[in-house]
Amino acid sequence: MPRILCSRFYLGERDNAEYAIKPTCWPGLDIIPSCLALHRIETDLMQYHAQGKLPHPPHLMLRAAIESVWDNYDIIVIDSAPNLGTGTINVVCAADIIVVATPAELFDYSSVLQFFTMLLDLLKTVDLGGFEPVVRLLLTKYSLTTGNQSRWMEEQIRNTWGSMVLRQVVRVTDEVGKGQIKMRTVFEQAANQRSTLNAWRNAVSIWEPVCQEIFDDLIKPRWED
């Protein structure tokens, strides 16, 4: 969420977040540009709050911004860094669904376990305004090679979080990294941008079931309600 959204929406100069939304080359797909450097917004939030300039509690500002424009969209995706700052609490309060991606590796499993424990402790100190998102885990960097720890780690993770873990996993494929060089996802690569046809088809076969599960199990039921 860029600083311009903070300075105008937060200070009451704008009553909705439409001014911060930019169109993309895909019809119907808009974006609010952001980058890692804009995490300083958390410092600004607390300063505005101390000065009594925020129209809502600091941890509910993102929710308020989204509510001002959500009638224009079927789905709103928030990409957030995994930290314990005000930004993460804003995401928890603003999201209906949270998908936490975690590699099927021991150190990453331990980090996610500690992150959830600390996040729960932190959230106990704030009023969530009645918001309680559905949380799911997505296993990534899953390898099928002999001797790899992925299968064992999957068992540990599913034993720990049970039904919170999505059924589908993201298997390892070099096509994602190769696509990043061209600024393309596996779904956007033209025929002349693919390393090989079989490699591209394999990458699509990895990602399509994941996207389908998220849509069928988490998104579509909310539309029907």
FISETI-517080 format. One record per atom (N, C-alpha, C, O, CB): x, y, z. Coordinates in pm, whole numbers, plus 50000, padded with zeros to 5 digits. Glycine has a CB too. Layout:
FISETI-517080
XYZ;...
This chain:
FISETI-517080
500864988250000;500005000050000;500905012350000;501575014750100;499025000150124;500945019949896;501885030849883;501645042349980;500555043850036;501845036049744;502675050149998;502625061350091;501525071350054;500925077450143;503985068550096;501245072949923;500205082349883;498845078349941;498025086849972;500115083149731;498615065249955;497375060550014;497325064350161;496275068150212;497225045349998;498455063450228;498515067250368;498255082150384;497405086150464;499865063650429;498975090450309;498915104750332;497575110950296;497165120750359;499995111550253;496865105550198;495585111450159;494395104650225;493545111250284;495425110750008;494345091550216;493215084450276;493275085550429;492255088050493;493215069650234;494435083750485;494575083550631;494305097250693;493785098150805;495955078850670;494645107750622;494465121150678;493115127250643;492865138950672;495565130150630;492265119450582;490915124150553;490785132750431;489725138450406;490405131650668;491875134050351;491805141950229;490995134850121;490455141250031;493205144950177;490905121750130;490095113650038;489225104350121;489645099550226;490995105549938;488005101850073;487125092950147;487085078950090;486325070450138;485725098750150;487885076249987;488035062649936;489425061249874;490155070949858;486925059249832;489765048849839;491115046049789;491205045549638;492205040849584;491605033049846;490185050049568;490165048949422;491315056449356;491825052049253;488845054049368;491715067649413;492765075849352;494105068449344;494945071649260;492935088749430;494315058649433;495595051449437;495625039549343;496685033549324;495875046849578;494485035949285;494385024049199;494815027349056;494385037348999;492935018449200;495665018949001;496155020948865;495735009048777;495744997648824;497705022648863;495355011648651;494995000648561;496234993148514;497344998548518;494215005948439;496044980948470;497134973148411;496784970048266;495744974348216;497394959948492;497644962548199;497374959048059;496314948148047;495854945147937;498654954547991;495924942248161;494884932048160;493534938448195;493424944348302;495214920548259;492544937448110;491224943248140;490654937748270;490634925548293;490244940548024;490184946848355;489564942648480;490534939648592;490124936448703;488744930748457;491844940648565;492854938148667;493574951148699;494324956348616;493864927248621;493354956548818;493974968948863;494974966048973;495024955049027;492904979048912;495784976149005;496814974249105;497044987149182;496914998049128;498124969549040;497384985849310;497934996949388;499424994049402;499794985149478;497214998449531;500285001249331;501724998149331;502324999549470;501905007849550;502465007249234;503314991249496;503984991749625;505384985949610;505724980449505;503184984149733;506194987149715;507514980949716;507964979849861;507354985549952;508534989249631;509044972549882;509504969750017;509844982450095;509614983150216;510724960750013;510374992550026;510775004950093;509595011950158;509775019950250;511435014349994;508385009050112;507215015950164;506735010150297;505685013950348;506095015350064;507525000750353;507174995750486;507315006650592;506865004850705;508054983650522;507935017650558;508025028750653;506645034250686;506495042250778;508905039950596;505645029850610;504275034050637;503865030650780;503035037450839;503305027650538;504475019950834;504125015850970;504525026651071;503805029151168;504805002551006;505665033151047;506085044051134;505135055851120;504755062051220;507525048451101;504745058950997;503815069950973;502475067451041;501875076451099;503615072050823;502005054951033;500725051551093;500695055051240;499745061251288;500425036751074;501715050951311;501725053251455;501875068051488;501335072851588;502855045251521;502605075451405;502735089851426;501385096651406;500995105151487;503785095851332;500675093151300;499355098951275;498385095351386;497555103451428;498805094151140;498505082951433;497615078451541;497875086551668;496935090751736;497805063351570;499155088751700;499505096451819;499015110851809;498715117151910;501015096151841;498935115951686;498465129651665;496955130551649;496405141451629;499135135551543;496285119151658;494825118851646;494325121551506;493205126351488;494225128951739;495135118451405;494765121351266;494135109551192;493645111151080;495975125951190;494135097851253;493585086151185;492085085151206;491615086551320;494275073451233;491305082651101;489855081151115;489465067651173;488315065751213;489185083150982;490405058251176;490155044851230;491385040551310;492455046551296;489845034651116;491265030251395;492445024951463;493515020951361;493175016751251;492075012951552;494795021951397;495875019351300;495775005751232;496055004451113;497205020351369;495364995451308;495344982051252;494114979351165;494004968651105;495394971851363;493194988951156;491994987251073;491994996550951;490994997350880;490754989751156;493105003550928;493135013050818;493075006250681;492395011150591;494385021450827;493754995050665;493714988050537;492304982850510;491824983350397;494724976550534;491664977950612;490284973250596;489384984650548;488574982950458;489734967350730;489544996250609;488725007750571;488995011850426;488065015250353;488995019650665;490265011450385;490605015050248;489985005350148;489455009450045;492135015450230;490054992450179;489494982350089;487974983250084;487384981949977;489924968250134;487354985550198;485894986650201;485404998150113;484274997850063;485404988650344;486245008250095;485825019850016;485775016849866;485195024549789;486755031450041;486385005649824;486425002549680;485994988249648;485954984549530;487815004949626;485684980249747;485514965949718;484264962749636;484164951749580;485454958349847;483334971749627;482174969249541;482544968849393;481754964249310;481104979949565;483724973749359;484154974049219;484894961449176;485264960149059;485054986049197;485104952049270;485944940549239;485334927449289;484604927149389;487324942349299;485644916749217;485234903349260;486214897749361;485824891149457;485114893949139;487494900349339;488554895449426;489574906549447;489934913549352;489234882749367;490034908149570;491124917449601;492234909349665;492024902749767;490654929149695;493424909749606;494574902249656;495544911749725;495894922149670;495284894549540;495954908249845;496924916149921;498204908049933;498184896649980;496364920150063;499314913849892;500614907249903;501364913750018;501674925750013;501434908149769;501674906050121;502274911850241;503524904150281;503594891950265;501264911950357;504494911350334;505684904950388;505364898650524;504544904050598;506854915150401;505994887150557;505694880250684;506434886350801;507444880950846;506054865550673;505944897650852;506554903550970;505484905251077;504334901551057;507224917050937;505864910851190;504924912451300;504594927151324;504264930951436;505474906251427;504684935151221;504394949351234;502934952651214;502094943751199;505214957051138;502654965551214;501284970351195;500724966151060;499524963751047;501224985451209;501594965150960;501144961150828;500534947250826;499504945050762;502274961850731;501164937850895;500654924250900;499324923650974;498414916550931;501654914950966;499204930951083;497944931251157;496844937351071;495694932951075;498084939151289;497194947450992;496234953250898;495734942750798;494544942250767;496854965050822;496634934450749;496254924050654;495324913950720;494324909950660;497494916950599;495634909850841;494794900250913;493384905850929;492404898450914;495404896951051;493274918550960;491964924750982;491244927850851;490034929750850;492124937551062;491984928450741;491364932150614;490984920150528;490144921450439;492294941050536;491594908650554;491424897150465;490334887750513;490164885350632;492734889550453;489594882350417;488664871350446;489394858050445;489044848850518;487514871150344;490434857250361;491224844950347;492704848650348;493114858150281;490854837350216;493494841250424;494944843150425;495594830050384;495394819750448;495444847750566;496384830350277;497124818650232;498604821050261;499214830150204;496884815750079;499174813050349;500574814350387;501384803850311;501194791850332;500754812750542;502264808350225;503114799250149;504344795750231;505014804550283;503524805350013;504634782850242;505814778550317;506504767050246;505854757150213;505434774550461;507794768150221;508514757150159;508474744650247;508424745650369;509974761150131;508494733050184;508464720350258;509874717050306;510464706950267;507904708850169;510394725650391;511734724150446;511704727150595;510874734850642;512744733450373;512614720850669;512554721250815;512654735250871;511844739150956;513644712750872;513634743050827;513814756450883;512614765350853;512214773450937;515094762750827;512044763950735;510874771950700;509674767850785;508894776350828;510544770550551;509524754950808;508454749950895;508584755851036;507604760351095;508464734450902;509814755751088;510044761251222;509744776251225;509184781251322;511484758751266;510124783351119;509874797751113;508384800751111;507914809851181;510544803850991;507624793251031;506174795451024;505524792251157;504614799451200;505554786850913;505974781651222;505424778051353;505654789251454;504734792851528;506054765051403;506844794751457;507154805751548;506384818351509;505904825651596;508654808651549;506264820751379;505534832551332;504084832151377;503574842051428;505614833551179;503414820851358;502024819551400;501874821351550;500924827851596;501464806051357;502784815651626;502724816751772;502834831351816;502064836051899;503824808351838;503814838451760;504004852451797;502864861251745;502454870651812;505334857651742;502354858051626;501254865851570;500004864651656;499314874551680;500954861451426;499704852551702;498544850651788;498684858451917;497734864651965;498334835751819;499884858251975;500124865952098;499944880852072;499384887952156;501534863152152;500414885551957;500314899751925;498864903851902;498444914551946;501144902951801;498104895451834;496714898751803;495834899151928;494774905451927;496144888751704;496274892652034;495504893052158;495514906952220;494684910052306;496074882952257;496444915452176;496574928652235;495774939352161;495754950852203;498024932752239;495104935652050;494344945351973;492924940651953;492624928651961;495014947951837;492034950151927;490644947051897;490524944451747;490734953551667;489684958651942;490194932251709;490134928651568;488844933251502;488664931151382;490274913851553;487964939351577;486724944251518;485824933151468;485014935351378;487034953451406;485954921451527;485104910251487;485594902751364;484934893351320;483734915051462;486734906651308;487264900151189;488054887651227;488884888151318;488144909851108;487804876851160;488554864451182;488694857251047;487814849651008;487844855251287;489794859550978;489954853650844;490194838650849;490644833250950;491104860350771;489884832150739;490224818050722;491704817250684;492144824350593;489314811150613;492454808750753;493894807750728;494214794050669;493764783750720;494704809950859;494964793850561;495384781550498;496884782150468;497444792950445;494574778950368;497524770650468;498944769650435;499114762950299;498414753350267;499714761850544;500034768150220;500344762550089;501794757850088;502714765950106;500084772949976;502004744950068;503354739550064;503994742649929;503404739949824;503344724250090;505194748249932;505904751849810;507284745249808;507694738949906;506034767149797;507984746749697;509314740849678;509294725949713;510204720649776;510364748049766;508234719449669;508044705249699;508764696849594;508474697849475;506534701649704;509694688449640;510494680449548;510104665749553;509844660349661;511984682049580;510054659549437;509744645249428;510984636749410;510884624649389;508784642749313;512164642749418;513404635249399;513644625749515;513254628649628;514594644749383;514274614649488;514554604549589;515464610149698;516474616549669;515194592049525;515094607649822;515894612249935;515614626349979;516164630950079;517314611149901;514754633549907;514424647249947;513524646950070;512784637450092;513734654849832;513604657650151;512854658250276;511414662750259;510674663450357;513544667450371;510984665950138;509664671950117;508534663150169;507644668050238;509454674749971;508554650150138;507464641450180;507404640650332;506324641050391;507634627450121;508564639450396;508594638850542;508094651950602;507324651950698;510004635750592;508534663150545;508104676150596;506604678150574;505934684050659;508884687450529;506084673450463;504644674450440;503874667250550;502864672350599;504264668550302;504354655550588;503694647950695;503714655750827;502714656250898;504384634350714;504864661850860;504974669450984;504044681650982;503374684651081;506424673951006;504014688450869;503204700550858;501714697150864;500944704250929;503514707950728;501314686550796;499894682650800;499504677450938;498364679350981;499604671950694;500424670951008;500134666551144;499964678451238;499194677851333;501254657451195;500694689251211;500634701051297;499384709351269;498704713551363;501874709651278;499084711951141;498004721251107;496784714751042;495794721551016;498534731651014;496834701851018;495664694550971;495004700450848;495654702450745;494664693851080;493714703150859;492924707850745;493274722050702;492794726750599;491454707150778;494104728950779;494554742250738;495474741550617;495644751550547;495254749350854;496064730050593;497014728550482;496254724950355;495484715350353;498084717750515;496484732450248;495834729550121;496244715750070;497364711250095;496184740350017;495344709150001;495634695749949;496734696149843;497624687549842;494364689449890;496674705849756;497664707049648;498964713149700;498964720949796;497094715549533;500054709449636;501364715149671;501984721049545;501624717449433;502304704249734;502924730149564;503644736049452;504984728849438;505894730949518;503864751549472;505094720349338;506324712849316;507404721949256;507104732249195;506064700749225;508624717849274;509754725549223;509774725249071;509644714649010;511084720049280;509924736849012;510094737848866;510934750048834;510734760748891;508714738748795;511874748448743;512734759648703;511994769948618;512484781048599;513934754548627;510824766248568;510114775148477;509644788048545;509524798348479;508914767848418;509394787348675;508984799548746;510124809748746;509914821448714;508564796148892;511324805248782;512474814148782;512814819348644;513164831048627;513664807248839;512714810648544;512984814948406;511954825348360;512294834748288;512974802948311;510714823448401;509684833048366;509904846648431;509584856948372;508324827748404;510454846548553;510714859148622;511704867748546;511604880048547;511224856448763;512664861348480;513644868848402;512954876848291;513384887748256;514704859448341;511884871148238;511134877748131;509934885548186;509134890848109;510654867348030;509824886248320;508694892948385;507374886648343;506404893648313;508694908048351;507344873248342;506154865948303;505904854648403;506844848448451;506284860448160;504634852048433;504294839948507;504234828548407;504324830648286;502944841548584;504084816348457;504004804848365;502764805648278;502724799848170;504014791748444;501744812848325;500504813948248;500584824248136;499744824448046;499364817348341;501594832848141;501684843948045;502704841847935;502784849847842;502014856548118;503474831347944;504584829547851;504084825447712;503364815647697;505544819147904;504494833147613;504194829647474;505054817747432;506014814247501;504424841747380;504724811847320;505424799847275;506924802047262;507714793147293;504854795147143;507324813847216;508754816547197;509464820647325;510664823147323;508924827347093;508734821247438;509334824847566;509524812647657;510084813947765;508464835247637;509054801147614;509144788947694;510454781747665;510904781247550;507944779647667;511064776047769;512314768747747;512064756447660;512744754447559;512934764447882;511074748347698;510594737347614;509094736047637;508574740447739;511334723847647;508414730047542;506974728547554;506624719447670;505674722247745;506384723047425;507364708547687;507074699147796;507314705447933;506534703248025;507924686547782;508384713247945;508674719848073;507584729848107;507164730948223;510044726848068;507134737148007;506064746848031;504764739848070;504084744148163;505834755447906;504424729048001;503214721548034;503294715948175;502294715748247;502994710347934;504464711348215;504634706248351;504414717248454;503764714948556;506024700048369;504954729148427;504784740348519;503314744248533;502834746748643;505594752548472;502614744648421;501184747848425;500414737248502;499484740348577;500614749148282;500804724448484;500124713648556;500384714148706;499614708448784;500574700148502;501444720948747;501734722848889;500854733848948;500294732249057;503214726248910;500734744848875;500054756648930;498544756448913;497834761648998;500604768848866;498044750748806;496604750948783;495814744248895;494814749948939;496274744248651;496194732348945;495444726249054;495454734549182;494474734749257;495994712549084;496564741449208;496644750049327;495654761449317;494884764149409;498084755449346;495674768249203;494744779449182;493304774649185;492424781449238;495044786449048;493044762849128;491684757649124;491174754349263;490014756949294;491624745249036;492044748649347;491624745549484;491294758149563;490294758749634;492714737549557;492134768249549;491874780949620;490564786949573;489784791949654;493024790849597;490324786549442;489074792249389;487864784149434;486884789849483;489134792849237;487914771049417;486744762549445;486414761849594;485254762249632;486984748549393;487454760849678;487214758449820;487144771149905;486484771250008;488284749649874;487824781649861;487924793549945;487194805749889;486594813449965;489364796949966;487244807649759;486664819749699;485214817749656;484334825349696;487484824149580;484964807649576;483624805549520;482544804249626;481464810049608;483624793149434;482764797049737;481714796149840;481314809749896;480164811649936;482174787349953;482234819249900;481904832549951;481074840449852;480244848549892;483184840349985;481264838049726;480404844349626;478984838849637;478014846249625;480954842049484;478884825849659;477564819649666;476804824049790;475574824649789;477704804549665;477544827049899;476894831950021;476364846150001;475784851950093;477874831550140;
